[in-house]
Amino acid sequence: MSVREAEMIEQKPAARRWTDMEDNLLHEMLNAGLTAEEIGKRLARTPIAIYSRVQHLDKKRRKRPAS
């Protein structure tokens, strides 16, 4: 196996789990109009992680039955 092939199959590190506090901060920062880049810097996350979490929370919210 070449070095290039080994690099291609090397797994990335496991993602850090989101905490309830981070979810709350994410929500507050979105409501304040911050961008994914700004939020990512404050939460030490990538903009892609921010977009992904927003989608995950939106799907979770939509599954909840209306009260």
Beta strands, then each sheet from edge to edge (+ up, - down):
end
